[in-house]
């Protein structure tokens, strides 16, 4: 099928010519999908169609897995130094193309360009540099004589072909979080990005090849979850599955992976609590809540979604946070003054609006709660929204909204604040705001989440792990912990003496 390609404004999408040959990246080159169906990437800020591509079918997934399988022995057999050098070159290519990546990410996601320039792209380059260094530091356990005259040690080895599925909210960073630790450890990979946002994943793989990473080590298939995703997870030659997305879909991925006993890594939903004790700095907490709730238009599994504020500060916190939200500037993601862009699609905007509209029956919308009109009406915009008066067991408190919505609830005792923070199925991230060392220490111990920030919310760094508790999944992204996720452990034991071997034989079988 003919691929119509890109119709985007070249200023907004300067890298479009790099993707003119198709949207499947297999064995080092772009090809067109074989499903017989197309999908169109839409600019969520304007509703304009910007890139149409052929969706991957099962044959494309099979070809990508075959390419990764063929490339695995050579890449796994490369020295750590060789893999490290290739990733360092990769980081350099990414840095050279930083503006292209920033614009492509803003275009497909609706992120403000200042966010992609200052956060998404630099974070990805830093992550690449981190794993370039980590490739030289994959270590097993020191050798030792743990059983008489036998010497044991532990090897860490790559697993094989990794099949990964990434979400649409941070397509560039999620591609990096999946690909980099896997290939640094010697694996090869097939990544399926979300069909809404494939552009930067394709550019990322292309940049890796341009940096000298061998063909077939990194492959991208852009298709639907039902066709391409399920085929990838269930493929018999895929040894490990890594998935980031909703808990509901994560359960389906786990079901499919179990059929072939694959290694599984899941980073799922979140409903991050934001706990403000009565000794907190009110101004800092209010600003932190606005930033934490509205980052990426709230489409972040670690975003602050539930603010629990101790009673003495509650009314002042609500008033100040609402006032700050009303100063947030919605606008064109490419305009310098824009603070908040659109949601990723009109469907996502309508989903968020549905949560808020239903909440009007049992809670109060203090500010926001509507889509803007005028020039922004064509885009998938939704105003920053603050809700109060909801019950702890209500939908808006318990369910992941994935939009610019913050619910604020009061609490009295410290015990109650911690209990409410833990009272959802999720456990990905949380924050606590306090001037007291004891309270800070208690929050970090007792809040059940993979990350707990103190007097901040949202920052991440390459050296530290990201991953959840409970229904938020298991396994870590970033850091040395994620590096180890993509390895398997082998115990090696040497018999140091022929006498020992003979005695062992006699012990088991008797004299012969």
N, C-alpha and C positions, 0 to 999 in steps of 0.2 A: 504494500500500500504506500502511496506517495505520502511523504511527511511534509505538510505545508511549512513547518519550521516556525521562525519567529517573526512577529509583526511589531515588536516592541520598539519604542523610541530608543535609538542607539545611545543616547545620553544616559538613559535609565538602565540599559542593559548592554554595556559595551562589549561583553564577552559573547554575544549571541552567535557570532560567526563560528566560534569554537564548537558549537553544538549543531551545526548545519547538517551533519551527516546522520543524525539519528540520536535516540535517547537510551540505547542499550550500550553499555561499555563492557565488552567481552574480549578477553585475550588482547588487551592493549589497543582496541580500536572501537569507534562508534559504529553501531549498526542500527537498523530499524527493527522494531518489534514485529512479531509474527502472529499476534492474536487476531488481527483483522479489525481491531478497534482502535480508536484514537482518544486522547484526552487533551484538554486545553488548560494550560496554566493561565489563571486570570489575575490581573493586578487588583488586589482587594481594596485599594484606595480609590480606584476609578471604575471598576467593573469591566475594564477593557481586556480583551483577549491578547495575550502576549507571546504564547509559544504553544504550538500544537505538535503532539508527538504520537507515534505508534506505541501502544501498550505492549508490554511483554506478555508472551504466552508461555505455556509449559515448555515448549521447545527452546525458548530463550533461556529459561532457568536451567534446563538440562545442559545447554551449551556453556553457560557461565560456570556451573558446577564442574563440568568436564575440564574447562580451562583452568580453574583453580586446582583441581585434582592433579592435572598434569604439571602445574607449576610448583606443587608442594615439595617434591623431593629436592629440587634445586634450591628453593628458598629456605627450607628447613635445614639444608646442608650448608648454607652460607655461614660464615663465621659471625659471631656477634658484632665484630668490628665492621664487617661488610654491610650488615643490615643497618648498623648505626650510621655509617657514612651515607647510605642511600637516604635515610630519613633526615639527616642534616641537609642534604641537597634538596629534599622535598620541602623542608621548612623555608629554605632560601627562595624556591620558586613561588611558594605561597606568599612570601613577603613581597616579591616583585609584582604579584598580581592582586595585592590586597584590595585596591580600589575596585577592581572588577568583581571580586567576591562580595565586597560590601554592597555594591549596587545590585547585584543579582539577588542577594539575600533580602534586601529591602524590597525589591520589586515583587518577589514571589510571596513574601510573608506579610508585607505591610509594616515592617519594622522601621522606625525612624532611622535615617542614614547615620545619624550621630551614634546610635546604639550599635549598629553593625560595624561602624568604623572603630569604635572605642571598646567594644566588648566582644562581639561574636568573632570577628576576624582576628584581632590580636590574641584572643583566647585560644583560637584554633592553632595559630602559629606557635604559641607558647606550648600547647599540648604536643605538637609535633616535635618541637625541640626537646621536650621532656622525655618522650619515648625514644627519641634518638639516643639520648644518654642512657636511658634505662635498658636499652637493648644490650649494653655491655655488662649489665649487673644482674642478670638472672642467675641466681645461685641455688644450689641444693644444700643439703646438710653436710657438715664436716664429717669426714670419715672417722670411724671409731670401732673398737673391738667391744661389741655389746654382747657377744655370745662366744666366750672362750677364745679359740684360735681363729675365729672368723672376723673379717673386716667388712663393715657395712658402710655404704654411703647412699645418698639420695640424688637422683638425677631429676631435673625438670625438663620435660620435652614438650614440643608443640603438639597440638591435638590433631590437626589436619585441616580440613576445609571447614570454615566457620560460615554459617548462614545467619545474617543479621537483618533485622527489620527496624527502621528508624522512623520517628514521628515527624510531624510537620511543624512543630513549634520552634525548634532550633535545628533546622535541617543540616546546616554546615557543621555545627558543633557536635550534633549527634552522630553524623557520619564519622567525624574524627574520633569521637569516644569509642565507636565500635571498631573502626579500622585500625587505629594506631597501636593499641596494645596487642591486638591479634597478630599483626604482621611483625611487630617488634619481637614477639616471642617465637617467630618462625612459621606461623600459620599462613594460609592463604584465605581469601574471603570473598563471599558474594553478598553484597548489600542491596536490600530493597528499600529505597526511600519512599515516603508517602507520595502518592500520585499528584497531590496538590502542589508539592514543592520539590521537584527533582533536580532543579537547575544546578545548585551549588554542589550537590553530591557528585554529579557528572563532571563538573569542572574540577572537583577535588581529585577524582580518580585520574582524570586527564593530566593534571599537574603532577601526580605521582609518577606516571609513566614518563612524562617529560623530564622528570628528575632522575630517571634511570632505574626506577623500580621495575623489575622484569614483568613482561606481559603475563597476564593470568594471575598475578599475585592479588590484585585488587580488581573486582568486577562489580558492575552495577546493573541491576535489572529494574526497570521502572514499569510496574504493573499493579494490578489491584491486589488487595490482600487475599481475596478469595481464590484468585487464580494463581498469581505469581507467589504470593506470600505463603500460602498453604503448600504449594508445590516445593518451595524452598525448605520449609520447616520439616516436611515429611520425606525429603530426598534421602535415599539410603547412603549416598556418598558424602553427606554433610554430617560432620562429627559433633558439632556444637551449634546451638542456637542462642543468639542474643537478641532480646526484644525490648524495646522501650515503647510504652503506650499505655492504654487504659487497662485497668485490672480485669475487666470483662474479657477483652481480647487476649490478655495475658493468660487467662485460664484456658482459652482455646489453643493457644500456642503450646502451653504445657501438655495439654492432652495429645496434640499431634507429635510433640517431641518424645513423649513417653513411649509411643509405639515402636520407636527404634532406639530407645534408651540413650538418647543424646544428652550430652552435658548441656545444662540450661542456665541462662543468665537473664533475669527479669528485673527491669526497672519500671515500675508501674505507677499508679495514680498517687496523688497526694492531697492533703487538706490541711496545710500547715497552720498550726496555732501560733499566735503572737501574744505572749502573756506579759502584761504590764502590771508590775507590782506598784504599791503606793509610794515607794521611795524612788521611783524612776524619774528621769528627766523628762518632763511632759513634752517639751518642744522636740527633743530628740526622738522620743517615741512616736509622736504624731508624724513627723517627717519620715521616720523609718517605716511606718505603716503605709503611707502613701507610696513610697518608693517600692516597698516590698509587695504591695498588692497590685500595683500597676505595671511592674516590669513586664515588657513584652505584651502589653495590653492584658495582663493577667493570665496569659496563656503559658503558664510555667507551673510544673508540678510541685515546685518548692515555694510558689508565691504565697504571701501572707493572705489567708482567706478568712480566718477566724480570730478576731482580736478579743481576748479576755482581759478586762481592765478592772483592777481592784476598785471597790466602790468609791473611795475618796477622790479618785482621779477620773471616774467614769464620765461624768457630764462634761468636764473640761476637755477630755480627750475627744469625745464625739464632736464637740463644737469646733475644736481646732482642726481635727482631721477633715471634717466636712469643708471647712473654709479652705484648706490647702487643696483638696480635690477640685474645688471650683476654680482654682487658678491654673489648672493643668490645661495646656493648649493642644487641642486636637487639630490635625492638619495633614497636609501632604507629607508622606515620609521623607521626601527629598528636600523639603523646605527647612532651612536652618533653624527656624523658631519652633518646630514641632516637638512636643513632648510625648504625644501619644498617637500612634497610628491606628489603623483599623484592625479588626479581628481578621483572621486568615481567610474567611469567606462569609458570604451572606448567610449561609446555613449555620455557621458557628455563631454569628451575631444573633440570629433568631433563637438559637438554643439558649444563649445567655439571657436574652430578653424573656424567654419563657420562665426561667427560674425566678427572675425578679417579679414578673407579673403574677405568678402564682403566690409569691411571698406577700404580696399586698393584702392578701386575705387574712394573714396572721401576724404581720410585722409592719414596720414603718420604714419607708424609703426616705431617708433624710435628704439626700442629694443624688442627682443623676437619675438612673432608671429609665433612660430613653435613648433612642438614636437621634443624632442631630439632623437638622434639615439643611436647606440651602445647598451650597456647593458640595458639602460632605455627604449629602443624602444619597448620592450614587454609590458611595463606598460602603464597606461593612463596618462602619463606626458605631461605637456605643459609649455613652458618657460614663466617666468614673462614678461609681455608685456606692453609697454607704447605706447599710441597712441596720436598724436596731429593733429591739423588741421581739426577736425570734426566739423560740424555745430551742433548747439544746438538741432535742430529737427531731427538729424540723428538717425538711428537705434542704433548705438553703444553708443550713449549718453542717449537715452530714454528707451531702453529695458534692462531688467535684464539679465546679461550674466552668472553670477554664475561661474566665473573662474578668473584666476590671470591676470586680464586686468584692467588697469587704463587709463582713458582718461583725458587729461589735456587741458583746455581751458582758454584763458585770459579774464580778464574783466577790465574795467576802473574805474568807480565810485563805491562807496560802495552800492548805490542803485542797480546798475546793478548786483553786486555780489550776493546780497540777492535775487533779482528777478530770476536769473538763478538757484540758489540753489533750489528754490521752483518750478521750471518749469519742473516737471515731475508729473505723476499721483501718485507717491509714497510719503510716509512720515513716514518712520520708524526711521531713525537715520541720524545724520549729525554731522559735526564738523566745528569749526571755529578757525583759527590760527591768533592770534594778540597779541600785547603787550599793547593794549589800553583797559581800563576798559569800556569806552563808546561803543567801537565796540563789545566787548564781550557781554555786556548787550543787545545791539541791536540784535545781532545774536540770542541770546537765546530767545528773544521776538518774532522775526519776521520770523525765519526759522520754517516752519511748519513740525515738526517731533516729534515723541514721545520721543526722546532723542537727546540732543544737547551737545556734548562735546566741551570744550574749551581747546585748545592746547594739545589735546590727541584724540585718536580715537580707539574705540573698548572695553575698559574695562567695565565690568558689576559687580554688587554686589548683593547679595541675598536680601538686605534690600531695594533696589530701584526697581521700576517697569520697565518692558520692554514691549513695545507695540506701535502700530503705529497710524498715522493719514491717512486720505484719502484712497487710494486703498491699503494701507498696513494693513487695517483691524481695528479691535476694540477689546477692552479688554486688560488686562495686565497679563503678566507672572511675576513670582517672587514677593517678597514684600507682605505687608499686603493687597495691592490693589488686587493682584491675589487671595489671600485668600478669600476676600469678593466676588469675581466673582463666587465662587462655593457655594454661600449661597443664600437663598431667604429671603425676609424681611416680617415679619408679624406684623401688628399692633394689640395690645391687649388693650382693654379698659374695665375698671371696673366702674360700677355704685356704688358710695359710699353710697347712701342712698335709702331706699325704697321710700321715698317721691319723690325723683328725678325721679325714675322710673315711679311712678304713674302720676306725672305731665307730663312727656314726653308722656305717653299713652294718656292722656286727650288732649294734644296739637295736637296730630296726628289724633285721632279718635273722639274727643269730649267726652262729658259725656255719660256713658252707664248705 
